[in-house]
């Protein structure tokens, strides 16, 4: 079902200060050792200060720490800076600034997967299932110019009959999501198509006929399977499916469903240290 926006831009707050507690990442053992030496052996401090870049991680977050260079594409840095300005309502789940930075690599893989899919297939037709505030959709739309993107989400509480027994801990999640804030965050993109409701109910003839990129972030195995079953026949050869929850411990059943669905499909699965995974589709 396609829906239309029903509130003016003036009613949208510019940005909310999110106060989400995020478990501190302690960094690497090397960095901790360097700190101890710095504190206890003053004579070595000049050497440590000179070489501090070798001791301090360049990135730490979402389950990974790296001393190596981050993606330095200027367009991606600009995208990340714009994500910090996203709007939400007072109770809506959102990323704090710290949490946003800790998801740097996660969003970079969204940018890579979407742009690769379009270049590989020649088709700028994107789908995202599980949109929330629109963070990942924004990254994909910024990365692929002049693309059309179909967005599927209930923007409502997760339904019990779409959650398996092993996933019961997420019951009640997302009840404060509001589609109007997501529309405000994506207002610059006129080619978005909105499908509000629960999967599989919204999977109908209003969907695109062919697609190059499918992003699934549904936090539940049942709608993940339904989305795969519906959209896989529409993905062109060379297209990409990006899974958000594939390697996360809390969503083991989602991984099982994905693996079982793809077991007889031609393609390559690329598992990422962020918990995501990309499937590069190969079709005759």
C-alpha positions as CSV (number, residue, x, y, z in Angstrom):
1,X,0.0,0.0,0.0
2,X,1.4,3.4,-1.0
3,X,1.1,6.2,1.6
4,X,1.5,9.9,1.3
5,X,3.0,12.4,3.8
6,X,0.5,14.3,5.9
7,X,2.5,16.8,7.9
8,X,4.3,20.0,7.0
9,X,8.1,20.4,7.2
10,X,7.7,23.2,9.8
11,X,6.4,20.7,12.3
12,X,9.5,18.5,12.2
13,X,12.2,19.2,14.8
14,X,15.6,19.7,13.4
15,X,17.4,17.1,15.6
16,X,16.9,15.3,18.8
17,X,19.7,14.8,21.3
18,X,19.7,11.0,21.6
19,X,20.8,9.6,25.0
20,X,21.3,6.0,24.1
21,X,23.8,4.2,26.4
22,X,26.4,2.4,24.3
23,X,28.8,-0.1,25.8
24,X,32.3,1.5,25.8
25,X,34.8,-0.3,23.6
26,X,38.2,-0.6,25.3
27,X,40.2,-0.7,22.2
28,X,43.1,-3.0,21.6
29,X,45.6,-4.5,24.0
30,X,48.3,-2.6,22.3
31,X,46.7,0.7,23.0
32,X,46.1,-0.2,26.7
33,X,49.8,-1.3,27.0
34,X,50.9,2.0,25.5
35,X,48.8,4.0,28.0
36,X,50.4,2.1,30.9
37,X,53.9,2.7,29.7
38,X,53.0,6.4,29.1
39,X,51.8,6.7,32.8
40,X,54.6,4.8,34.5
41,X,57.7,5.5,32.4
42,X,57.9,9.2,31.8
43,X,61.3,9.0,29.9
44,X,59.5,7.1,27.1
45,X,56.7,9.6,26.7
46,X,58.3,11.5,23.7
47,X,58.6,8.3,21.8
48,X,55.1,7.3,22.5
49,X,53.7,10.7,21.6
50,X,55.6,10.6,18.3
51,X,54.3,7.2,17.5
52,X,50.8,7.5,19.0
53,X,49.1,6.9,15.7
54,X,50.5,3.4,15.7
55,X,49.0,2.7,19.2
56,X,45.6,4.3,18.8
57,X,42.9,2.5,16.8
58,X,41.6,4.6,13.8
59,X,38.2,2.9,14.3
60,X,36.5,1.1,17.1
61,X,32.8,0.1,17.1
62,X,30.1,-2.4,16.0
63,X,32.2,-5.4,17.1
64,X,35.5,-4.5,15.3
65,X,38.6,-2.4,16.0
66,X,41.1,-1.4,13.3
67,X,44.4,0.5,13.2
68,X,44.2,0.9,9.4
69,X,43.0,3.7,7.2
70,X,39.2,4.4,7.0
71,X,37.5,4.8,3.7
72,X,38.4,8.4,2.8
73,X,36.1,9.1,-0.1
74,X,34.9,12.7,0.3
75,X,31.4,11.8,-0.8
76,X,31.1,9.3,2.0
77,X,32.4,11.6,4.7
78,X,29.8,14.1,3.6
79,X,27.0,11.5,3.8
80,X,28.1,10.7,7.4
81,X,28.0,14.3,8.4
82,X,24.5,14.6,7.0
83,X,23.3,11.5,9.0
84,X,24.1,13.3,12.2
85,X,21.4,15.8,11.4
86,X,18.5,13.3,11.2
87,X,15.2,14.1,13.0
88,X,13.2,11.8,15.2
89,X,10.4,12.3,17.7
90,X,11.0,12.4,21.4
91,X,10.6,8.6,22.0
92,X,11.8,7.3,18.7
93,X,14.8,5.0,18.6
94,X,17.7,6.8,17.0
95,X,21.5,6.8,16.9
96,X,23.5,9.0,19.2
97,X,26.4,10.9,17.6
98,X,28.8,8.4,19.2
99,X,26.8,5.4,18.0
100,X,26.6,7.0,14.5
101,X,30.4,7.1,14.4
102,X,30.7,3.5,15.6
103,X,28.5,2.4,12.6
104,X,30.9,4.0,10.1
105,X,31.9,0.8,8.4
106,X,28.3,-0.5,8.5
107,X,27.1,2.5,6.5
108,X,30.1,2.3,4.2
109,X,29.1,-1.3,3.2
110,X,25.6,0.0,2.4
111,X,27.2,2.6,0.1
112,X,29.4,0.0,-1.5
113,X,26.7,-2.6,-2.0
114,X,24.2,-0.2,-3.5
115,X,26.6,1.5,-5.9
116,X,28.2,-1.8,-6.9
117,X,24.8,-3.4,-7.7
118,X,23.8,-0.5,-9.9
119,X,27.1,-0.5,-11.8
120,X,27.0,-4.2,-12.2
121,X,23.4,-4.4,-13.5
122,X,22.9,-1.0,-15.1
123,X,19.6,-0.7,-13.3
124,X,19.0,2.0,-10.6
125,X,16.1,0.2,-8.9
126,X,16.6,-0.3,-5.1
127,X,14.6,-1.9,-2.4
128,X,15.0,-1.7,1.4
129,X,12.9,-3.8,3.8
130,X,13.2,-2.4,7.3
131,X,13.7,1.3,7.1
132,X,13.1,2.8,10.6
133,X,14.5,6.4,10.5
134,X,16.0,6.0,7.0
135,X,19.7,6.0,7.8
136,X,20.7,3.2,5.4
137,X,18.2,4.3,2.8
138,X,19.8,7.8,2.9
139,X,23.3,6.3,2.4
140,X,22.1,4.2,-0.6
141,X,20.2,7.0,-2.3
142,X,23.2,9.4,-1.8
143,X,25.5,6.8,-3.3
144,X,23.4,6.0,-6.3
145,X,22.3,9.1,-8.2
146,X,18.9,9.2,-10.0
147,X,17.8,5.9,-8.5
148,X,14.3,4.8,-7.5
149,X,14.0,3.2,-4.1
150,X,11.0,1.3,-2.7
151,X,10.9,1.4,1.1
152,X,9.1,-1.3,3.2
153,X,8.4,-0.9,6.9
154,X,5.4,-1.0,9.3
155,X,6.7,2.0,11.2
156,X,4.9,0.3,14.1
157,X,5.4,-2.3,16.8
158,X,6.6,-5.7,15.7
159,X,3.7,-8.2,15.5
160,X,3.9,-11.3,17.7
161,X,2.8,-13.6,14.9
162,X,5.8,-12.4,12.8
163,X,8.3,-13.2,15.6
164,X,9.5,-16.7,16.3
165,X,9.9,-18.1,19.8
166,X,13.7,-17.6,19.7
167,X,13.2,-13.9,18.9
168,X,10.7,-13.1,21.6
169,X,13.1,-10.7,23.3
170,X,12.3,-8.1,20.5
171,X,8.6,-8.1,21.1
172,X,7.3,-4.5,21.5
173,X,10.2,-3.0,19.6
174,X,9.7,0.0,17.3
175,X,6.3,1.0,18.5
176,X,7.4,4.7,18.6
177,X,8.6,4.8,14.9
178,X,6.8,7.5,12.9
179,X,6.9,7.4,9.1
180,X,6.6,11.2,8.8
181,X,10.0,11.7,10.4
182,X,11.5,9.2,8.0
183,X,9.9,11.0,5.1
184,X,11.4,14.3,6.4
185,X,14.8,12.7,6.6
186,X,14.5,11.6,3.0
187,X,12.7,14.6,1.7
188,X,15.4,15.5,-0.9
189,X,14.7,12.2,-2.8
190,X,11.7,12.5,-5.0
191,X,12.1,8.9,-6.3
192,X,11.2,7.1,-3.1
193,X,8.2,4.8,-3.0
194,X,6.6,4.2,0.4
195,X,5.0,0.9,1.4
196,X,3.8,1.1,5.0
197,X,2.6,-2.1,6.6
198,X,3.8,-5.5,7.7
199,X,5.6,-7.9,5.4
200,X,4.3,-10.0,3.7
201,X,1.0,-8.0,3.5
202,X,2.7,-5.2,1.6
203,X,4.4,-7.4,-1.0
204,X,2.1,-6.9,-3.9
205,X,1.8,-5.5,-7.5
206,X,3.0,-2.1,-6.4
207,X,6.5,-3.4,-6.0
208,X,9.1,-2.9,-8.8
209,X,9.3,-5.4,-11.6
210,X,13.1,-5.7,-11.5
211,X,15.7,-4.6,-9.0
212,X,19.4,-4.5,-8.6
213,X,19.8,-4.0,-4.9
214,X,17.9,-5.5,-1.9
215,X,18.7,-4.5,1.7
216,X,17.0,-6.6,4.4
217,X,17.1,-5.3,8.0
218,X,13.9,-6.8,9.5
219,X,15.2,-8.2,12.8
220,X,13.1,-11.3,12.4
221,X,13.4,-14.5,10.5
222,X,9.8,-14.8,9.3
223,X,9.5,-11.5,7.3
224,X,13.2,-12.0,6.2
225,X,12.2,-15.3,4.5
226,X,9.0,-13.7,3.0
227,X,11.0,-10.7,1.6
228,X,13.7,-13.1,0.1
229,X,11.0,-15.3,-1.5
230,X,9.2,-12.3,-3.0
231,X,12.1,-10.2,-4.2
232,X,14.8,-12.8,-5.2
233,X,13.1,-13.5,-8.6
234,X,13.2,-9.8,-9.4
235,X,16.9,-9.3,-8.8
236,X,19.0,-9.1,-12.0
237,X,22.2,-11.0,-12.6
238,X,25.0,-9.1,-10.9
239,X,22.7,-7.7,-8.3
240,X,23.4,-7.6,-4.5
241,X,21.5,-8.5,-1.4
242,X,22.7,-6.9,1.7
243,X,21.7,-8.5,5.0
244,X,22.0,-6.4,8.1
245,X,21.5,-9.0,10.8
246,X,23.3,-12.0,9.3
247,X,26.2,-12.5,11.7
248,X,24.7,-11.0,14.9
249,X,24.3,-13.4,17.8
250,X,20.8,-12.2,18.7
251,X,19.5,-13.1,15.2
252,X,20.8,-16.7,14.7
253,X,17.5,-17.9,13.3
254,X,17.6,-15.1,10.6
255,X,21.0,-16.4,9.5
256,X,19.6,-20.0,9.4
257,X,16.7,-18.8,7.2
258,X,19.0,-16.9,4.8
259,X,21.5,-19.8,4.5
260,X,18.7,-22.3,3.8
261,X,17.1,-20.0,1.2
262,X,20.3,-19.4,-0.6
263,X,21.6,-23.0,-0.5
264,X,20.6,-23.8,-4.1
265,X,21.1,-20.2,-5.5
266,X,24.1,-19.3,-7.6
267,X,26.1,-16.5,-6.2
268,X,28.8,-15.6,-3.6
269,X,28.2,-14.8,0.0
270,X,30.6,-12.2,1.5
271,X,30.5,-12.2,5.3
272,X,31.5,-8.9,7.0
273,X,33.0,-8.2,10.5
274,X,30.1,-5.8,11.2
275,X,27.6,-8.7,11.3
276,X,26.4,-7.8,7.8
277,X,26.7,-10.0,4.8
278,X,26.5,-9.4,1.0
279,X,25.2,-11.9,-1.5
280,X,26.3,-11.3,-5.0
281,X,23.6,-12.8,-7.3
282,X,24.6,-14.9,-10.3
283,X,21.8,-15.8,-12.7
284,X,21.8,-17.2,-16.3
